[in-house]
Every structure is written in C-alpha cells, then in structure tokens.
Amino acid sequence: MIYILIGLFSLVLCQGDVQTTVQTEFYKQLLGADPKQYIETGYVTLKDLEDGQTAVGEMFYHMFLKQGTMSLDQIKQDDILVIWLNGGPGCSSQFGNFQEIGPYKVVEVSKDNYKVEERPQSWNKLTHQLFVDQPLRVGMSSAKDGFVVSNTETAAKYFANFLRVLYNKHTILQRTQLYIMGESFAGHYIPAIAIQILTQRLTFVNFKGVAIGDGWTQPFSQFSQYASYLYTIGTITERQFKIIQNNIAIGQNAILNGDMQLAYKQFDLLSDDETINMAGGINVYNFRQYQGQDIEDTSHERFLNFYLKTQFKAPTTKTIFEGCDGPTFDAFALDIPTSRKGDIEVLLSSNIKVLLFNGQLDYIVNTPGAVLWMSQLNWDKIGLWKNAKKEMIVVNKETQGTWKQYENFIYATIYTAGHMVPTDNPLGAYAMLEKFLTM
C-alpha cells in the first residue's frame, strides 16, 4: 500500500507567488530506489496582465534536475535547462513528461496503486527539465472561474511572467542556458514566448535556443500539403484527392481574406472522420497506425488525478486533471490558423539556435508542409540553408533520420516516427537532441 504512505514525504515551501513541493522522496517510493536527480513540483501564481494585481490562476510545473544533480545548489554554470511544452492548444505538458522525454514512465499496478520505471532514452540524461502546463487552467494548472486564455500572444505574455516569478524564487536557474522545446501547437507557443523573452529583455534568462517537433507554425503553407501527402502514401484515390484539395483551397482563401473562423472550420475538416475514412481510417498522428487499434496509455492521467491534492497540492480551483482542456481549445479557434513564421525569422536573425524537426509518418503536421514553409523563410541565409548538405543521423549503424543545417538553423526528419517523435523513435530523438545541444 505504497500510496498511503507517500504523502508523508512531501515538503511544501511557500514564498510570495510560488508554492514548491520537493518530490524526491515521493519518487523514491514510486521507484523503489533512490532517484538519480532532485525532483520538484510547484505552482506559480500569476496576476492579470492589465491590472497586475488580481490573481487569475496558478501555473503548474514539474522539474527534474539533470541526472546526478541531487539539489538545486548543485546546478553548474552553463548547465542546460529545457522547458518542454505540449500543444493542443490546451493539452498538458505532463504528456511529454510521462510519455515522451521525462525520466520516468508511470505504471498502473492496480487501481489506485502506481509505480514508476526509468525511461532509457530520457532527455534528462543531458539536461535539467521543466514541464509546464500552460496556458492557465490547462492540465495541472488552474484559473479562476470563467478565465480562459484565447490566443498565443496572451499565453506568451503570461509565460514570460511565469519565468519572472520562477527565476526570482530559484535564482540559481540564472546559471543555466535555457532552451524551450515542445511539439505540435507549441509551434505557436514557443516562437511567441521566445519573442517575449527578447522584446521584454528578460536578461535573467540565458536564452539560447528553441526546438519544435511537428510544429503547427505557418498554417497557410502547411494546409497545402494534406491531399498530396495522402495521395503519395497511397491512401486516397484521385477523386478523393480533388475533394480534399478543394477543402484546402477554401481554407487558404479564408486565411488570405482574414476569415479565421472559416479557416479553422476547413482545418477541422481535414482531420475529421469523413476525411480520415477516405484515407482508410489512419491515425492522423502516425499513418502506419489505425483508429481503433491505437490504444493510448493514459496511466499518467489517472496517476495525476489520484495524487492531485495530496501530493501535488493542487489549488482549490483545480478539481480534476484532464489531458486536454476543451474550453481552451475552443477559445483558440481563431488563433489556430494564424502564422508565427515571422517570429522564427526574428529568432534566426537574432542568432538564436532554431531546430525544427518532423516525424516522417505524421499526417496532421506532415513533413512536406513543414519543408514548404521553412523554404519560404525571409532570412538572409535561407538560400545557403537550402543548399546545405543533408547529413544522416545514425545510431548503432542504423539510420534514424536526416539533419540539414546552416549556422543556427537546423531541420531534422526522424524516421519511423509520427507526431510524437520521442515516443515513436526514442533513439533517433535522443541522438538528434545530443547533436543539437553540442553544435
């Protein structure tokens, strides 16, 4: 009955706008052995952007220091800190934590009885990790009644304030080099947050780079490749190609005309049941899997709900953990078709390292669409990047993907992976990360 005892091992410290809970002993009980790192969770209270006084919610983070780092004061100068964000919009970054790159995977032994196992290719071997649930109210994060963030720009401003409060609490984080990484709609979040760091001159952050996997960043161009992608992999007929192509054209015209409601509707059509049935019922995140046969592991969701109040100290306004928040997704409807391509251009021109990567089997944010918008970047060195030689990412004599780089801009394709690259090909994803951090 491990779970009955675990609550005894939390240490809660409150200071100003941050509540932290040391979780190292908790994970020792779950693992059945000493963890290899210091572990902490916390809630950062954020104030209204307009009046700066009214608390609007609490943003949750789950921090794992790099393996071998057993306390905050052991953080070394120029250690790498990775903040990971999942997309949605409205989905929890604890998916990335427990299903993709964090040090531990949750195992449900029986009802209300959990343990964790180490993840062999965890990125925690290379970096400190901070998994943040944002915008407010998403995942483990909370918000006051009726409060919903509805666009990327607002989300990014709240995230900049999150960084201010957290770095004020843990000033030792200023020793680290910060990289912000994530996937999917984080292709909106991450560029916008990076721009806030630069424009607000958050000099306490030693900001070095971004990495975005299967990112939804430039919808107009990414729209254009859905039909050709499905046709190329042999899942639709020529007649079906024309039907999907017509839906694409309507969506692109809507973007050009500023009709984001219609553009969102057309995007939704491209992943709805009718379109996917045309394609043989493929999983939109990995076309080599099929709907109804792709059983998602949701053990971590039940784990987080079970310990929501007792171990993770969720605020009173947070009564349940959900992997994705419906009201947030709905609120972002008009933001989903907008572009953050200009943000990427600013980052490249500011000499910020930019890694964009795609799983080759992803339909919803497919490789042809990604390559198309990247080739259209307004960056003075884009021609040199286009002409750069492609390298192979090789692990144990097996090719895991390709790497194309010129100076601070890299694009990688990871083989045998879909939308969630680190889950589908952990070896390839780890090799890619290691190459990026040491370039």
Protein Blocks (a to p, Z undefined) as FASTA:
>chain_A
ZZlmmmmmpccddehjaccddfklmmmmmnopacfbdcdddddddddfklomaccbdcdd
dddddehiabfklpcghiacdddddehehiafklmmmmmmmmbdcddfbghiacddddfk
lcklmpccddddddehiajbccdehiacfbfklmmmmmmmmmmmmmmmmmmlmmpccddd
dehjlmmmmmmmmmmmmmnopakbccfbdcdehiafblmlmmmmmmmmmmmnopacfklm
mmmmmmmmmmmmmmmnopaklmmmmmmmmmmmklmmmnoopafkbmkbcehiaccdfklm
mmmmmmmmmmnopafklmbdcfbafklmmmmmmmmmpcfklmmmmmmmnopacdddddfk
bmklcfklmmmmmmmpccfklmmmmmpccddddeehiafbdcddehjbccdddehiafkl
mlmmmmlmmmmmmmmmmZZ
